[in-house]
Amino acid sequence: MAKSIAIMGDMESIKGFGAVGIDRYFCDDPANAPQLLKQITENDEYAIIYMTEEIFEASLKEREKFSERSVPAIIPLPGVRGNTGIGMRRLSSFVEQAVGSDILFKN
C-alpha cells in the first residue's frame, strides 16, 4: 500500500498544499500539535509529514517517538510567521553526524 504525504501547520501557511495532493492538518494553536501528530500517525498512513517550524518545535516529545524510524520522515518548513532556521540546523547536524564535521556551514 502506498503511503501518503501530510502537512501540519496554521491555516495561512499550509492552505495551498492541498492543491498538490498533500493531506492538510490545520493546527493554529501549537499546544495542540502533539495530540494532532499522535492522531495522524496512529494509522501508519504517511511516509512524510511536513510541519511548520512552530508546530515542529511544539511537538518535540511526540516527534521523538519517530526519531529512530525512517517512516514517517518528519520535516520542518518555514511558515508565514517566518523562518526560525531549525531546518538548516537539523540539516547541518545530520551532515556533521554522517561526515564527522560541519562541511555545510563550517561553524
PyRosetta script that sets phi, psi and omega in degrees:
from pyrosetta import init, pose_from_sequence

init()
pose = pose_from_sequence("MAKSIAIMGDMESIKGFGAVGIDRYFCDDPANAPQLLKQITENDEYAIIYMTEEIFEASLKEREKFSERSVPAIIPLPGVRGNTGIGMRRLSSFVEQAVGSDILFKN")
pose.set_psi(1, 128.9)
pose.set_omega(1, 179.8)
pose.set_phi(2, -72.3)
pose.set_psi(2, 141.4)
pose.set_omega(2, 179.0)
pose.set_phi(3, -95.3)
pose.set_psi(3, 155.7)
pose.set_omega(3, -175.9)
pose.set_phi(4, -101.4)
pose.set_psi(4, -179.0)
pose.set_omega(4, 177.0)
pose.set_phi(5, -121.4)
pose.set_psi(5, 138.4)
pose.set_omega(5, 178.6)
pose.set_phi(6, -127.3)
pose.set_psi(6, 161.8)
pose.set_omega(6, 172.6)
pose.set_phi(7, -138.8)
pose.set_psi(7, 139.6)
pose.set_omega(7, 177.4)
pose.set_phi(8, -119.1)
pose.set_psi(8, 137.9)
pose.set_omega(8, 176.6)
pose.set_phi(9, 167.7)
pose.set_psi(9, -179.5)
pose.set_omega(9, 178.2)
pose.set_phi(10, -68.4)
pose.set_psi(10, 153.0)
pose.set_omega(10, -173.7)
pose.set_phi(11, -55.6)
pose.set_psi(11, -44.4)
pose.set_omega(11, -177.1)
pose.set_phi(12, -61.9)
pose.set_psi(12, -36.1)
pose.set_omega(12, -177.2)
pose.set_phi(13, -76.9)
pose.set_psi(13, -32.8)
pose.set_omega(13, -170.3)
pose.set_phi(14, -115.0)
pose.set_psi(14, 0.3)
pose.set_omega(14, -173.5)
pose.set_phi(15, -59.0)
pose.set_psi(15, -32.5)
pose.set_omega(15, -178.1)
pose.set_phi(16, -75.0)
pose.set_psi(16, -16.0)
pose.set_omega(16, -176.7)
pose.set_phi(17, -69.3)
pose.set_psi(17, -21.0)
pose.set_omega(17, 178.0)
pose.set_phi(18, -64.1)
pose.set_psi(18, -27.5)
pose.set_omega(18, -179.2)
pose.set_phi(19, -66.0)
pose.set_psi(19, -21.3)
pose.set_omega(19, 179.7)
pose.set_phi(20, -107.5)
pose.set_psi(20, 15.8)
pose.set_omega(20, 172.6)
pose.set_phi(21, 86.6)
pose.set_psi(21, 13.5)
pose.set_omega(21, 177.9)
pose.set_phi(22, -88.9)
pose.set_psi(22, 132.6)
pose.set_omega(22, 177.5)
pose.set_phi(23, -71.0)
pose.set_psi(23, 127.0)
pose.set_omega(23, -177.0)
pose.set_phi(24, -103.3)
pose.set_psi(24, 138.2)
pose.set_omega(24, 175.1)
pose.set_phi(25, -126.9)
pose.set_psi(25, 107.0)
pose.set_omega(25, -176.4)
pose.set_phi(26, -78.6)
pose.set_psi(26, 132.9)
pose.set_omega(26, -179.7)
pose.set_phi(27, -145.4)
pose.set_psi(27, 92.9)
pose.set_omega(27, -178.9)
pose.set_phi(28, -83.2)
pose.set_psi(28, -14.7)
pose.set_omega(28, 177.5)
pose.set_phi(29, -113.8)
pose.set_psi(29, 109.8)
pose.set_omega(29, -179.0)
pose.set_phi(30, -55.1)
pose.set_psi(30, -25.7)
pose.set_omega(30, 178.6)
pose.set_phi(31, -63.3)
pose.set_psi(31, -23.5)
pose.set_omega(31, 179.2)
pose.set_phi(32, -87.7)
pose.set_psi(32, -6.5)
pose.set_omega(32, -174.8)
pose.set_phi(33, -60.5)
pose.set_psi(33, -46.0)
pose.set_omega(33, -179.0)
pose.set_phi(34, -59.4)
pose.set_psi(34, -43.0)
pose.set_omega(34, -179.8)
pose.set_phi(35, -66.3)
pose.set_psi(35, -39.8)
pose.set_omega(35, 179.0)
pose.set_phi(36, -65.6)
pose.set_psi(36, -41.8)
pose.set_omega(36, 177.6)
pose.set_phi(37, -62.0)
pose.set_psi(37, -43.6)
pose.set_omega(37, 177.8)
pose.set_phi(38, -58.6)
pose.set_psi(38, -44.3)
pose.set_omega(38, -178.7)
pose.set_phi(39, -62.8)
pose.set_psi(39, -45.6)
pose.set_omega(39, -175.0)
pose.set_phi(40, -79.9)
pose.set_psi(40, -12.1)
pose.set_omega(40, 177.6)
pose.set_phi(41, -97.4)
pose.set_psi(41, -4.7)
pose.set_omega(41, -178.1)
pose.set_phi(42, -59.9)
pose.set_psi(42, -37.2)
pose.set_omega(42, -175.1)
pose.set_phi(43, -92.7)
pose.set_psi(43, 2.9)
pose.set_omega(43, 178.9)
pose.set_phi(44, 53.3)
pose.set_psi(44, 41.4)
pose.set_omega(44, -175.0)
pose.set_phi(45, -89.9)
pose.set_psi(45, -22.9)
pose.set_omega(45, -170.5)
pose.set_phi(46, -109.6)
pose.set_psi(46, 135.0)
pose.set_omega(46, 174.2)
pose.set_phi(47, -87.3)
pose.set_psi(47, -32.6)
pose.set_omega(47, -179.2)
pose.set_phi(48, -134.0)
pose.set_psi(48, 134.7)
pose.set_omega(48, 173.3)
pose.set_phi(49, -126.8)
pose.set_psi(49, 112.7)
pose.set_omega(49, 174.2)
pose.set_phi(50, -87.5)
pose.set_psi(50, 148.0)
pose.set_omega(50, 177.1)
pose.set_phi(51, -139.3)
pose.set_psi(51, 144.5)
pose.set_omega(51, 170.3)
pose.set_phi(52, -65.1)
pose.set_psi(52, 153.0)
pose.set_omega(52, -175.7)
pose.set_phi(53, -57.9)
pose.set_psi(53, -37.3)
pose.set_omega(53, 179.7)
pose.set_phi(54, -62.2)
pose.set_psi(54, -44.3)
pose.set_omega(54, 179.0)
pose.set_phi(55, -70.1)
pose.set_psi(55, -38.3)
pose.set_omega(55, 178.5)
pose.set_phi(56, -57.8)
pose.set_psi(56, -48.3)
pose.set_omega(56, -179.6)
pose.set_phi(57, -66.8)
pose.set_psi(57, -35.5)
pose.set_omega(57, -177.7)
pose.set_phi(58, -73.3)
pose.set_psi(58, -17.4)
pose.set_omega(58, -175.8)
pose.set_phi(59, -110.1)
pose.set_psi(59, 29.2)
pose.set_omega(59, -175.9)
pose.set_phi(60, -53.7)
pose.set_psi(60, -51.9)
pose.set_omega(60, -176.7)
pose.set_phi(61, -60.9)
pose.set_psi(61, -43.1)
pose.set_omega(61, -179.8)
pose.set_phi(62, -68.6)
pose.set_psi(62, -37.2)
pose.set_omega(62, 179.3)
pose.set_phi(63, -65.6)
pose.set_psi(63, -33.5)
pose.set_omega(63, -178.1)
pose.set_phi(64, -57.7)
pose.set_psi(64, -26.7)
pose.set_omega(64, 178.3)
pose.set_phi(65, -63.1)
pose.set_psi(65, -21.1)
pose.set_omega(65, -176.6)
pose.set_phi(66, -107.1)
pose.set_psi(66, 4.6)
pose.set_omega(66, -173.2)
pose.set_phi(67, -65.4)
pose.set_psi(67, -28.9)
pose.set_omega(67, -179.9)
pose.set_phi(68, -95.8)
pose.set_psi(68, -0.2)
pose.set_omega(68, -179.9)
pose.set_phi(69, -103.6)
pose.set_psi(69, 150.1)
pose.set_omega(69, 177.2)
pose.set_phi(70, -86.3)
pose.set_psi(70, -20.6)
pose.set_omega(70, -179.6)
pose.set_phi(71, -130.6)
pose.set_psi(71, 129.6)
pose.set_omega(71, 0.0)
pose.set_phi(72, -82.1)
pose.set_psi(72, 147.2)
pose.set_omega(72, 170.7)
pose.set_phi(73, -79.1)
pose.set_psi(73, 127.4)
pose.set_omega(73, -179.0)
pose.set_phi(74, -110.7)
pose.set_psi(74, 116.5)
pose.set_omega(74, -169.0)
pose.set_phi(75, -123.9)
pose.set_psi(75, 126.8)
pose.set_omega(75, 178.4)
pose.set_phi(76, -81.2)
pose.set_psi(76, 144.5)
pose.set_omega(76, 175.2)
pose.set_phi(77, -130.7)
pose.set_psi(77, 146.8)
pose.set_omega(77, 175.3)
pose.set_phi(78, -63.9)
pose.set_psi(78, 144.9)
pose.set_omega(78, 175.8)
pose.set_phi(79, -103.4)
pose.set_psi(79, -175.1)
pose.set_omega(79, -179.6)
pose.set_phi(80, -68.7)
pose.set_psi(80, -17.4)
pose.set_omega(80, -179.9)
pose.set_phi(81, -81.5)
pose.set_psi(81, -1.9)
pose.set_omega(81, 176.1)
pose.set_phi(82, 118.7)
pose.set_psi(82, 170.6)
pose.set_omega(82, -178.1)
pose.set_phi(83, -99.2)
pose.set_psi(83, 122.8)
pose.set_omega(83, 178.4)
pose.set_phi(84, -89.6)
pose.set_psi(84, -11.7)
pose.set_omega(84, 180.0)
pose.set_phi(85, 87.1)
pose.set_psi(85, 2.8)
pose.set_omega(85, -176.9)
pose.set_phi(86, -63.6)
pose.set_psi(86, -36.2)
pose.set_omega(86, 179.1)
pose.set_phi(87, -62.6)
pose.set_psi(87, -43.4)
pose.set_omega(87, 179.2)
pose.set_phi(88, -69.3)
pose.set_psi(88, -36.7)
pose.set_omega(88, 177.4)
pose.set_phi(89, -65.3)
pose.set_psi(89, -39.9)
pose.set_omega(89, 178.1)
pose.set_phi(90, -65.7)
pose.set_psi(90, -44.2)
pose.set_omega(90, 178.5)
pose.set_phi(91, -59.5)
pose.set_psi(91, -46.0)
pose.set_omega(91, 179.0)
pose.set_phi(92, -59.8)
pose.set_psi(92, -42.0)
pose.set_omega(92, 179.2)
pose.set_phi(93, -63.3)
pose.set_psi(93, -42.6)
pose.set_omega(93, 179.5)
pose.set_phi(94, -64.6)
pose.set_psi(94, -42.4)
pose.set_omega(94, 179.7)
pose.set_phi(95, -64.9)
pose.set_psi(95, -44.6)
pose.set_omega(95, 179.7)
pose.set_phi(96, -61.7)
pose.set_psi(96, -39.9)
pose.set_omega(96, 178.5)
pose.set_phi(97, -65.2)
pose.set_psi(97, -39.6)
pose.set_omega(97, -177.9)
pose.set_phi(98, -75.5)
pose.set_psi(98, -39.1)
pose.set_omega(98, -172.6)
pose.set_phi(99, -100.6)
pose.set_psi(99, -25.9)
pose.set_omega(99, -179.7)
pose.set_phi(100, 102.3)
pose.set_psi(100, -7.9)
pose.set_omega(100, 175.2)
pose.set_phi(101, -155.0)
pose.set_psi(101, 163.3)
pose.set_omega(101, -178.2)
pose.set_phi(102, -82.7)
pose.set_psi(102, 92.8)
pose.set_omega(102, -179.0)
pose.set_phi(103, -87.6)
pose.set_psi(103, -9.9)
pose.set_omega(103, -179.7)
pose.set_phi(104, -83.8)
pose.set_psi(104, -49.7)
pose.set_omega(104, -172.8)
pose.set_phi(105, -116.1)
pose.set_psi(105, -14.4)
pose.set_omega(105, 178.1)
pose.set_phi(106, 48.2)
pose.set_psi(106, 52.2)
pose.set_omega(106, 178.6)
pose.set_phi(107, -80.9)
pose.dump_pdb("model.pdb")
